[in-house]
């Protein structure tokens, strides 16, 4: 098959789809990924075809500091995302049509599943949906940032909150799709309740989260699969810099500190707090700047701090004592899969949800409030996470997660659709 995958967001929203694409290519399919040009190198480096799709989230996160400072307020972030997505969507119909050339199957991830669905409806192509997080209403707490007391509500209330979360997501997406994408493709807008009641949802729906981290709903429709996560396996091909290798061999396992693509309004202050905290613990650290950057944080020659721009999590995390991170789905999964404990400092969206899950599983202390973060609080959390009890729980959790093969499950489900290819090998 010629498969076209649509995904936008941070690198954490793109990497799992690249991993799925690599698996599909190895299974004999042609794969094109439509995503923002900032991730073009990530796509092509892994041997996949790239198509541009506007989704400049890094630019948004760098330049809309007000929105980022309110990243844990569902209503504030919804208002900002609504505007930004509608602006991005102006180019989606044309870019999407170009990306679908020769396609047999469209796969839409997260926010742009409805773009893939609209293109499939317009072109008469089959469509599959992927989600990296558990968005289905269930008896578990939903993805919404919730106060601590609301994380132990009865199951029926959680189901209701899950439906409310779906409606909030549709509220964010509605202008992009009902006002821009669907009219451009001469398709009727969705009703006010969104796509959830538009047609029977019989398309294949793949949820790429670990059923070990989050228990799936008890009964799922036959078209819904919780596959397990999709992660790029880079440890066997990545060449570590010599100075990093020397640092790792020069003492006990260090603490990883990195916040991915998260950008706060107070980067300098935040970096100072992080450095003060790790120095208070006396531990060695690997400091990853990522997209977001920890400002002014350099390696200390012969000291306890080693700075890297980035390194594959599947290579680095098994060598760490624990990980301090933002609680993104990808980093959370990588740390848990590596069998190490976490300290979570959420910035945005669903990150408190993942921090809460790790705490409940006994592999993280309570997540820390970024806005009120102090060096003492972070140092205390690091020391709490680096204890025998959490190390044991993390090792057991990691062993269970490493037995999951999410990509194989996803490929089997996709191939079971029986889509006939328009091309031959």
Secondary structure, DSSP 8 states (H G I E B T S, - for coil): -EEEEE--SSHHHHHHHHHHHHHHHHTT-EEEEEE-GGGHHHHHHTT-EEEE----HHHHHHH-HHHHHTTT-HHHHHHHHHHHHHHHHTTHHHHHHHHTTT-SEEEEEGGGHHHHHHHHHHHT-EEEEEESS--S--SS--SS---GGGGG--HHHHHHHHHHHHHHHHHHHHIIIIIIIHHHTT-----TTGGGGTS---SEEEE-S-TTTS---SS--TTEEE--------TTT----HHHHHHHHTSS--EEEE-TT---TTHHHHHHHHHHHHHHHT--EEEE-TTT--TT----TTSSEEEES---HHHHGGGSSEEEE---HHHHHHHHHHT-EEEEEE-STTHHHHHHHHHHTTSB---EESTT--HHHHHHHHHHHSSHHHHHHHHHHHHHHHT--HHHHHHHHHHTT----SS--
